[in-house]
Amino acid sequence: MKTQLSSTDRRQNYIVLAENSYLDDDMERTIRFYFKALQFKGTKNENIEILYNIAIIYDEMDIPEKALKFYEKIIGLDQNEAGAFYGMGTMYERLDMKDEAIKSYFKAVEIDPEYDRAYFYIANIYDEIGEKDKAIHYYKKVIDIIPSDYIAYNNLGSIYEESKHYEKAYQMIKRSIEINPNYYKALFNMGVIYKKTNKYKRAIEYYNKSIEKNSNYPYSYLNKSAIYIEQKKFDESIKVLTEGIKHNPYAEYLYYNRACCYSILGQVDNAIKDLRKAILIYPKIIEMIEIDNDLVNLREDERFIFLLNQNKNNK
């Protein structure tokens, strides 16, 4: 005599199959099993949990449009799901729909006033669109809720630095580093602040610390090399840029700055070679090449002229 599984058991079996498929990194099969599970009756909360899983998987598969639809399905079941509105916000950002994203994040914090990540991304969007005062306000909200959020401190410090409030910037970046001494962006930003306040040795010290924590962040090398260029220590700058290129072979501005150093030192062959690489990575960089006085030593070289003419022909 065969034993028939109940609807609840069959639903649970499909959930287990979905979870196993996820562990096997078979995302499409995972989603199919979750769809099967939804065909059997479950509670509202159980259905919401499955819909969250499907939305997250579509996010991992880089299909934000489908993820968005499933977050909307969750809200259709429960208008008070702050996490679903937050999820919608992240998907709208992926789709470069900032207005819709910020509306979704605000809906999330309306439901849950302690939703720190929603406040974080509200601040981030305001920063990106140039509404700095609002960005500052909402980063402070994040810090009020999570006093250990070193990234919020760093981002806040970066905004103060951009607006030339260097003391405020210093205090925020200092706090970020106190919380997490290994956060390379805060170390980098401390270097920026020291550079802006003409403390070059300290700036280099912090750029070095940033490089030590993350050698794949090209801007630390770029900014460090710029100090040496200002000091006319072109050989030192070339060493820094060469090390940066070793770890960041597709960072066009590292090649570009090294080309400028080579040009100033009269090393025309090396300069041309670096400019070619920079243009290959980022063709629009030629707009800088056309007007940069640091490249004056290359102006009469036929290879340099060819690079400029080739650009004009491609426009």
VOMI-32133 format. One record per residue: x, y, z of N, C-alpha, C in turn; residue in one letter. Coordinates in steps of 0.2 Angstrom, whole numbers, plus 5000, padded with zeros to 4 digits. Example, Ala and Ser with C-alpha at 12.3 -4.5 7.8 and 13.67 -1.06 7.14 Angstrom:
<gutis>
  n.east  n.north  n.up  ca.east  ca.north  ca.up  c.east  c.north  c.up  type
    5066     4972  5039     5062      4978   5039    5066     4984  5039     A
    5064     4989  5035     5068      4995   5036    5064     5000  5039     S
</gutis>
This chain:
<gutis>
  n.east  n.north  n.up  ca.east  ca.north  ca.up  c.east  c.north  c.up  type
    5004     4994  5000     5000      5000   5000    5004     5006  5000     M
    5003     5011  4995     5007      5017   4994    5005     5022  4999     K
    5010     5026  5002     5008      5031   5007    5009     5038  5003     T
    5003     5041  5003     5003      5048   4999    5005     5053  5004     Q
    5010     5057  5001     5012      5063   5005    5007     5068  5005     L
    5006     5072  5011     5002      5077   5012    5004     5083  5008     S
    5000     5088  5007     5001      5094   5003    5007     5098  5006     S
    5007     5098  5013     5012      5101   5017    5019     5098  5016     T
    5019     5091  5016     5025      5087   5015    5028     5088  5008     D
    5023     5088  5003     5026      5089   4996    5029     5096  4995     R
    5026     5101  4998     5028      5108   4998    5035     5108  5001     R
    5036     5105  5007     5042      5105   5011    5048     5101  5007     Q
    5046     5096  5003     5051      5092   4999    5053     5097  4994     N
    5049     5100  4990     5051      5105   4985    5056     5110  4988     Y
    5054     5113  4994     5059      5118   4997    5066     5115  4999     I
    5066     5109  5001     5072      5105   5002    5076     5104  4996     V
    5072     5102  4990     5076      5101   4984    5078     5108  4981     L
    5075     5113  4983     5077      5120   4981    5083     5122  4984     A
    5083     5121  4991     5089      5122   4995    5095     5118  4993     E
    5094     5112  4991     5100      5108   4989    5103     5110  4982     N
    5098     5112  4978     5100      5115   4971    5104     5121  4972     S
    5102     5125  4977     5106      5132   4978    5113     5130  4981     Y
    5113     5125  4985     5120      5123   4987    5124     5121  4982     L
    5121     5118  4977     5124      5115   4971    5126     5121  4965     D
    5124     5127  4967     5125      5133   4963    5121     5132  4956     D
    5115     5129  4957     5111      5128   4951    5105     5133  4952     D
    5105     5139  4950     5100      5144   4952    5094     5143  4948     M
    5094     5141  4942     5088      5140   4938    5084     5135  4941     E
    5087     5129  4943     5084      5123   4946    5081     5125  4953     R
    5084     5129  4956     5082      5131   4963    5075     5135  4962     T
    5075     5140  4957     5069      5144   4956    5063     5139  4954     I
    5065     5134  4950     5059      5130   4948    5056     5126  4954     R
    5061     5124  4958     5058      5120   4964    5054     5125  4969     F
    5056     5131  4969     5053      5136   4974    5046     5137  4970     Y
    5045     5138  4964     5039      5138   4960    5034     5132  4962     F
    5037     5126  4962     5033      5120   4963    5031     5121  4970     K
    5035     5123  4975     5033      5123   4982    5027     5128  4983     A
    5027     5133  4979     5022      5138   4979    5015     5136  4977     L
    5015     5130  4973     5009      5128   4971    5005     5124  4976     Q
    5008     5123  4982     5005      5120   4987    5003     5125  4993     F
    4998     5124  4996     4995      5129   5001    5000     5129  5007     K
    5002     5136  5008     5006      5137   5014    5003     5143  5018     G
    5006     5145  5023     5004      5151   5027    5007     5157  5023     T
    5004     5163  5024     5006      5169   5021    5014     5170  5023     K
    5016     5169  5029     5023      5170   5031    5027     5165  5027     N
    5025     5159  5026     5029      5154   5022    5030     5156  5015     E
    5024     5159  5012     5025      5161   5005    5029     5167  5004     N
    5029     5171  5009     5033      5177   5009    5041     5175  5009     I
    5042     5170  5014     5049      5168   5014    5052     5165  5008     E
    5048     5161  5004     5049      5158   4998    5050     5164  4992     I
    5046     5169  4992     5046      5174   4988    5053     5178  4989     L
    5055     5179  4995     5061      5183   4997    5067     5179  4994     Y
    5067     5172  4994     5072      5168   4992    5073     5169  4984     N
    5067     5169  4981     5067      5169   4974    5070     5176  4971     I
    5067     5181  4975     5070      5188   4973    5077     5189  4974     A
    5080     5186  4980     5087      5186   4981    5091     5182  4976     I
    5088     5177  4974     5092      5173   4969    5092     5176  4962     I
    5086     5179  4960     5086      5183   4954    5091     5189  4954     Y
    5092     5192  4960     5097      5197   4961    5104     5194  4960     D
    5105     5188  4963     5112      5185   4962    5113     5183  4955     E
    5108     5182  4951     5109      5180   4944    5109     5186  4940     M
    5109     5192  4943     5109      5199   4939    5104     5200  4935     D
    5098     5198  4937     5091      5199   4934    5087     5204  4938     I
    5089     5210  4939     5085      5214   4944    5078     5215  4942     P
    5076     5215  4936     5069      5216   4934    5065     5211  4937     E
    5067     5204  4936     5063      5199   4939    5063     5199  4947     K
    5069     5201  4950     5069      5202   4957    5064     5207  4959     A
    5064     5212  4956     5059      5218   4957    5052     5215  4958     L
    5050     5211  4953     5043      5208   4952    5041     5204  4958     K
    5046     5200  4961     5045      5196   4967    5045     5200  4973     F
    5049     5205  4974     5048      5210   4979    5041     5213  4979     Y
    5038     5215  4973     5032      5217   4973    5026     5212  4975     E
    5028     5206  4973     5023      5201   4975    5023     5200  4983     K
    5028     5201  4986     5029      5201   4994    5024     5207  4996     I
    5025     5213  4994     5021      5218   4996    5014     5217  4995     I
    5012     5214  4989     5005      5212   4988    5002     5208  4993     G
    5006     5204  4997     5004      5200   5002    5004     5203  5009     L
    5009     5208  5009     5009      5212   5016    5013     5218  5015     D
    5009     5224  5015     5011      5231   5014    5016     5233  5019     Q
    5017     5229  5024     5021      5231   5030    5028     5228  5030     N
    5030     5225  5024     5036      5221   5023    5042     5226  5021     E
    5045     5229  5026     5050      5234   5025    5056     5231  5021     A
    5057     5225  5022     5063      5222   5018    5061     5221  5011     G
    5055     5221  5009     5053      5220   5002    5054     5227  4999     A
    5052     5232  5002     5053      5239   5000    5061     5241  4999     F
    5064     5239  5004     5072      5239   5004    5074     5236  4998     Y
    5072     5229  4997     5074      5226   4991    5073     5229  4984     G
    5067     5232  4984     5065      5235   4978    5069     5241  4977     M
    5071     5245  4982     5076      5250   4982    5082     5248  4979     G
    5085     5243  4981     5092      5240   4978    5091     5239  4971     T
    5085     5236  4969     5084      5234   4962    5084     5240  4958     M
    5080     5245  4960     5079      5251   4956    5086     5254  4955     Y
    5090     5254  4960     5097      5257   4960    5101     5253  4954     E
    5100     5247  4954     5104      5243   4949    5101     5245  4942     R
    5095     5247  4942     5092      5249   4935    5093     5256  4934     L
    5097     5259  4938     5098      5267   4938    5092     5271  4938     D
    5087     5269  4942     5081      5272   4943    5081     5275  4950     M
    5085     5281  4951     5086      5283   4958    5080     5286  4961     K
    5076     5289  4957     5070      5292   4960    5065     5287  4963     D
    5064     5281  4960     5061      5276   4962    5064     5272  4968     E
    5071     5272  4967     5074      5269   4973    5073     5272  4979     A
    5074     5279  4979     5074      5283   4985    5067     5283  4988     I
    5062     5282  4984     5055      5282   4986    5054     5275  4990     K
    5057     5270  4987     5056      5263   4991    5060     5263  4997     S
    5066     5266  4997     5070      5266   5004    5066     5270  5009     Y
    5063     5276  5007     5059      5280   5012    5053     5276  5014     F
    5050     5272  5010     5044      5268   5012    5047     5262  5017     K
    5053     5260  5016     5056      5255   5021    5057     5258  5028     A
    5059     5264  5028     5060      5267   5035    5054     5270  5038     V
    5049     5271  5034     5042      5273   5036    5040     5267  5040     E
    5040     5261  5038     5038      5255   5041    5042     5253  5047     I
    5049     5254  5046     5054      5252   5051    5059     5258  5052     D
    5058     5263  5057     5062      5268   5058    5069     5267  5060     P
    5071     5261  5061     5077      5259   5063    5081     5255  5057     E
    5078     5255  5051     5081      5252   5046    5087     5255  5043     Y
    5093     5254  5046     5099      5258   5045    5102     5258  5038     D
    5101     5252  5035     5104      5251   5028    5099     5255  5023     R
    5093     5256  5024     5089      5260   5020    5091     5267  5021     A
    5092     5270  5027     5095      5276   5028    5102     5277  5024     Y
    5106     5272  5025     5113      5272   5022    5112     5274  5014     F
    5108     5270  5011     5107      5271   5003    5103     5277  5001     Y
    5099     5279  5006     5096      5286   5005    5101     5291  5004     I
    5106     5291  5010     5111      5296   5010    5116     5295  5004     A
    5117     5289  5002     5122      5287   4996    5119     5291  4990     N
    5112     5290  4989     5109      5293   4983    5110     5300  4983     I
    5108     5303  4988     5108      5310   4989    5115     5313  4988     Y
    5120     5309  4990     5127      5311   4989    5129     5311  4981     D
    5126     5305  4978     5128      5305   4971    5124     5310  4967     E
    5119     5312  4969     5115      5317   4965    5117     5325  4967     I
    5121     5325  4972     5124      5332   4973    5120     5335  4979     G
    5115     5332  4982     5112      5335   4988    5115     5333  4994     E
    5121     5337  4995     5125      5335   5001    5123     5336  5008     K
    5119     5341  5009     5116      5342   5015    5111     5336  5017     D
    5107     5334  5013     5103      5328   5014    5107     5322  5015     K
    5112     5321  5011     5117      5315   5012    5120     5315  5019     A
    5122     5321  5021     5125      5322   5028    5120     5320  5033     I
    5114     5323  5032     5108      5321   5037    5107     5314  5038     H
    5106     5310  5032     5105      5303   5033    5110     5299  5035     Y
    5117     5301  5033     5122      5297   5036    5123     5298  5043     Y
    5121     5303  5046     5121      5304   5053    5115     5300  5056     K
    5110     5299  5053     5104      5295   5055    5107     5287  5056     K
    5111     5285  5051     5114      5279   5051    5118     5278  5057     V
    5122     5283  5058     5127      5283   5064    5123     5283  5071     I
    5118     5286  5071     5114      5286   5077    5111     5279  5079     D
    5109     5276  5073     5106      5269   5074    5112     5264  5075     I
    5117     5265  5071     5123      5260   5072    5129     5264  5073     I
    5131     5265  5079     5137      5270   5080    5144     5267  5078     P
    5144     5260  5076     5150      5257   5074    5150     5256  5066     S
    5146     5260  5063     5146      5260   5056    5152     5264  5053     D
    5157     5261  5052     5163      5264   5050    5163     5267  5042     Y
    5159     5263  5038     5158      5266   5031    5154     5272  5031     I
    5149     5273  5035     5145      5279   5036    5150     5285  5038     A
    5154     5283  5043     5158      5289   5045    5163     5291  5040     Y
    5166     5286  5036     5170      5287   5030    5167     5291  5025     N
    5161     5289  5023     5157      5293   5018    5155     5300  5020     N
    5153     5301  5026     5152      5307   5029    5158     5312  5029     L
    5164     5309  5031     5170      5312   5031    5172     5314  5024     G
    5171     5310  5019     5172      5312   5012    5168     5318  5009     S
    5162     5318  5011     5158      5324   5009    5160     5330  5012     I
    5162     5330  5019     5165      5336   5022    5172     5338  5018     Y
    5176     5333  5016     5182      5334   5013    5181     5338  5006     E
    5176     5335  5003     5174      5338   4996    5172     5346  4997     E
    5168     5347  5003     5166      5354   5004    5171     5358  5008     S
    5177     5355  5008     5183      5359   5011    5182     5360  5019     K
    5178     5356  5022     5177      5357   5029    5182     5351  5032     H
    5189     5353  5032     5194      5348   5033    5194     5345  5040     Y
    5192     5350  5045     5192      5347   5052    5187     5342  5053     E
    5181     5344  5051     5175      5339   5052    5177     5333  5048     K
    5180     5334  5042     5182      5328   5038    5186     5323  5042     A
    5191     5327  5045     5197      5323   5049    5193     5319  5054     Y
    5189     5322  5058     5186      5319   5064    5182     5313  5062     Q
    5178     5313  5056     5174      5308   5054    5179     5302  5051     M
    5184     5304  5047     5188      5298   5045    5192     5295  5051     I
    5194     5299  5055     5198      5297   5061    5193     5292  5065     K
    5187     5293  5066     5183      5289   5069    5182     5282  5065     R
    5181     5283  5059     5181      5277   5054    5186     5272  5055     S
    5192     5275  5055     5199      5271   5056    5199     5268  5063     I
    5197     5272  5068     5197      5269   5075    5192     5263  5076     E
    5187     5263  5072     5182      5257   5072    5185     5252  5068     I
    5188     5253  5062     5190      5248   5058    5197     5250  5055     N
    5203     5249  5058     5209      5251   5056    5211     5248  5049     P
    5207     5243  5047     5209      5240   5040    5205     5242  5035     N
    5201     5247  5036     5197      5249   5030    5201     5254  5026     Y
    5202     5251  5020     5207      5255   5015    5204     5262  5013     Y
    5198     5262  5012     5195      5269   5009    5196     5274  5014     K
    5195     5273  5021     5196      5278   5026    5203     5280  5026     A
    5208     5275  5026     5215      5276   5026    5217     5281  5020     L
    5214     5279  5014     5215      5283   5008    5212     5290  5009     F
    5206     5291  5012     5203      5298   5013    5207     5302  5018     N
    5210     5298  5023     5214      5302   5028    5220     5305  5024     M
    5223     5301  5019     5228      5303   5015    5226     5309  5011     G
    5220     5309  5008     5217      5315   5005    5217     5321  5009     V
    5215     5320  5015     5214      5326   5020    5221     5329  5021     I
    5226     5325  5023     5232      5327   5024    5235     5331  5018     Y
    5234     5328  5012     5237      5331   5006    5233     5338  5005     K
    5227     5339  5006     5223      5345   5006    5226     5350  5011     K
    5228     5348  5016     5231      5352   5022    5238     5353  5022     T
    5241     5351  5016     5248      5352   5015    5253     5348  5019     N
    5250     5342  5022     5255      5338   5026    5256     5332  5022     K
    5261     5333  5018     5263      5328   5012    5266     5321  5015     Y
    5270     5322  5020     5273      5316   5023    5267     5311  5026     K
    5263     5314  5030     5257      5311   5033    5252     5308  5027     R
    5252     5312  5022     5247      5310   5016    5250     5303  5013     A
    5257     5303  5012     5260      5297   5009    5260     5291  5014     I
    5260     5293  5020     5260      5288   5025    5253     5284  5025     E
    5248     5288  5024     5241      5285   5024    5239     5282  5017     Y
    5242     5285  5012     5241      5281   5005    5245     5274  5006     Y
    5251     5274  5009     5254      5268   5010    5250     5263  5014     N
    5247     5265  5019     5243      5261   5023    5237     5258  5019     K
    5234     5262  5015     5228      5260   5011    5231     5255  5006     S
    5237     5256  5003     5239      5251   4998    5241     5244  5002     I
    5243     5245  5008     5245      5239   5012    5238     5235  5013     E
    5233     5238  5014     5227      5235   5015    5223     5232  5009     K
    5224     5236  5004     5221      5234   4997    5225     5237  4991     N
    5229     5232  4989     5234      5234   4983    5230     5235  4977     S
    5224     5233  4977     5220      5233   4970    5215     5240  4970     N
    5217     5245  4974     5213      5251   4974    5218     5256  4971     Y
    5217     5258  4964     5222      5262   4960    5223     5269  4963     P
    5218     5272  4966     5218      5279   4968    5223     5280  4973     Y
    5225     5275  4977     5230      5276   4982    5237     5278  4979     S
    5238     5273  4974     5244      5274   4970    5244     5281  4966     Y
    5238     5282  4963     5238      5289   4959    5239     5295  4963     L
    5236     5295  4969     5236      5301   4973    5243     5302  4976     N
    5246     5296  4978     5253      5296   4980    5258     5298  4975     K
    5257     5296  4969     5261      5298   4963    5261     5305  4962     S
    5255     5308  4963     5253      5315   4961    5257     5320  4966     A
    5258     5317  4972     5262      5321   4977    5270     5322  4975     I
    5272     5316  4972     5279      5316   4970    5280     5320  4963     Y
    5274     5320  4959     5275      5324   4953    5275     5332  4955     I
    5271     5334  4960     5271      5341   4962    5278     5342  4965     E
    5281     5338  4968     5288      5339   4971    5293     5338  4966     Q
    5291     5337  4959     5296      5335   4954    5300     5329  4955     K
    5298     5325  4959     5302      5318   4960    5299     5313  4955     K
    5300     5314  4949     5297      5310   4944    5299     5303  4944     F
    5305     5301  4945     5307      5294   4946    5304     5291  4952     D
    5303     5294  4957     5299      5291   4963    5291     5290  4961     E
    5289     5295  4957     5282      5294   4955    5281     5288  4950     S
    5286     5287  4945     5286      5282   4941    5286     5275  4945     I
    5290     5275  4950     5290      5269   4954    5284     5267  4957     K
    5280     5272  4960     5274      5271   4963    5269     5269  4957     V
    5269     5272  4952     5264      5271   4946    5265     5264  4944     L
    5271     5262  4943     5273      5255   4940    5271     5250  4945     T
    5271     5251  4952     5269      5246   4957    5261     5246  4956     E
    5258     5252  4955     5251      5252   4955    5248     5248  4949     G
    5252     5249  4943     5250      5245   4937    5251     5238  4938     I
    5256     5236  4941     5257      5229   4943    5250     5225  4946     K
    5247     5229  4950     5241      5227   4954    5235     5229  4950     H
    5235     5234  4946     5229      5236   4943    5230     5238  4935     N
    5231     5232  4932     5233      5233   4925    5228     5236  4920     P
    5222     5237  4922     5217      5241   4918    5215     5248  4921     Y
    5220     5251  4925     5218      5257   4927    5222     5262  4923     A
    5218     5265  4919     5220      5270   4913    5224     5276  4916     E
    5222     5279  4921     5225      5285   4924    5232     5283  4927     Y
    5233     5277  4929     5240      5275   4931    5245     5276  4925     L
    5243     5273  4919     5247      5273   4913    5248     5280  4911     Y
    5242     5284  4911     5242      5291   4909    5247     5295  4913     Y
    5247     5295  4920     5251      5299   4924    5259     5296  4923     N
    5260     5290  4922     5267      5288   4921    5269     5290  4914     R
    5265     5291  4909     5267      5294   4903    5269     5301  4903     A
    5265     5305  4908     5267      5312   4909    5274     5312  4912     C
    5275     5308  4917     5282      5308   4920    5287     5306  4915     C
    5286     5301  4911     5291      5299   4906    5292     5305  4901     Y
    5287     5308  4899     5287      5314   4894    5292     5319  4897     S
    5290     5321  4903     5294      5326   4907    5302     5325  4907     I
    5303     5318  4908     5310      5316   4909    5313     5314  4902     L
    5309     5316  4896     5312      5315   4890    5312     5308  4887     G
    5309     5303  4891     5308      5296   4889    5302     5295  4884     Q
    5303     5297  4878     5298      5298   4874    5295     5291  4872     V
    5299     5286  4871     5296      5279   4869    5292     5276  4874     D
    5294     5277  4881     5290      5274   4886    5284     5278  4887     N
    5284     5285  4886     5278      5289   4886    5273     5287  4881     A
    5275     5286  4875     5270      5284   4869    5267     5277  4871     I
    5271     5273  4873     5269      5266   4875    5263     5266  4880     K
    5264     5270  4885     5259      5271   4891    5253     5274  4888     D
    5254     5279  4884     5248      5283   4881    5244     5278  4877     L
    5247     5274  4873     5243      5269   4869    5239     5264  4873     R
    5242     5262  4879     5238      5258   4884    5233     5261  4887     K
    5234     5268  4889     5228      5272   4892    5223     5272  4887     A
    5224     5274  4881     5219      5275   4876    5215     5269  4874     I
    5219     5263  4874     5216      5257   4873    5210     5255  4879     L
    5212     5257  4885     5208      5255   4890    5202     5260  4891     I
    5203     5266  4889     5198      5272   4890    5199     5277  4884     Y
    5196     5276  4878     5198      5280   4873    5196     5287  4874     P
    5192     5289  4878     5190      5296   4879    5196     5300  4883     K
    5201     5296  4885     5206      5300   4889    5210     5304  4884     I
    5210     5303  4877     5213      5307   4873    5211     5314  4873     I
    5206     5316  4875     5204      5323   4876    5208     5326  4881     E
    5211     5323  4886     5216      5325   4891    5223     5326  4887     M
    5224     5321  4883     5231      5320   4880    5232     5326  4875     I
    5226     5328  4872     5227      5334   4867    5229     5340  4870     E
    5227     5341  4877     5229      5348   4880    5234     5348  4885     I
    5236     5342  4887     5240      5342   4893    5247     5344  4892     D
    5249     5349  4896     5256      5352   4895    5262     5348  4897     N
    5260     5343  4901     5265      5338   4903    5268     5334  4897     D
    5264     5334  4892     5266      5330   4886    5269     5334  4880     L
    5271     5340  4882     5274      5344   4877    5280     5341  4873     V
    5284     5337  4877     5289      5334   4874    5288     5329  4868     N
    5281     5327  4868     5279      5322   4863    5276     5325  4857     L
    5275     5332  4857     5271      5335   4852    5273     5334  4845     R
    5280     5334  4844     5283      5333   4837    5284     5326  4835     E
    5283     5321  4840     5284      5314   4838    5279     5312  4833     D
    5280     5308  4828     5276      5306   4823    5271     5301  4826     E
    5273     5297  4831     5268      5292   4834    5263     5296  4838     R
    5265     5301  4841     5260      5305   4845    5255     5308  4841     F
    5258     5311  4835     5253      5314   4830    5248     5309  4827     I
    5251     5303  4826     5247      5298   4824    5241     5296  4829     F
    5243     5296  4835     5238      5294   4840    5232     5300  4840     L
    5234     5306  4839     5229      5311   4839    5225     5311  4833     L
    5228     5310  4827     5224      5310   4821    5220     5303  4821     N
    5222     5298  4824     5218      5292   4824    5212     5293  4828     Q
    5212     5297  4833     5206      5299   4837    5201     5303  4833     N
    5204     5308  4830     5200      5312   4826    5196     5308  4820     K
    5199     5303  4817     5196      5299   4812    5191     5295  4815     N
    5192     5293  4821     5187      5288   4824    5181     5292  4827     N
    5181     5299  4827     5175      5302   4830    5169     5303  4825     K
</gutis>
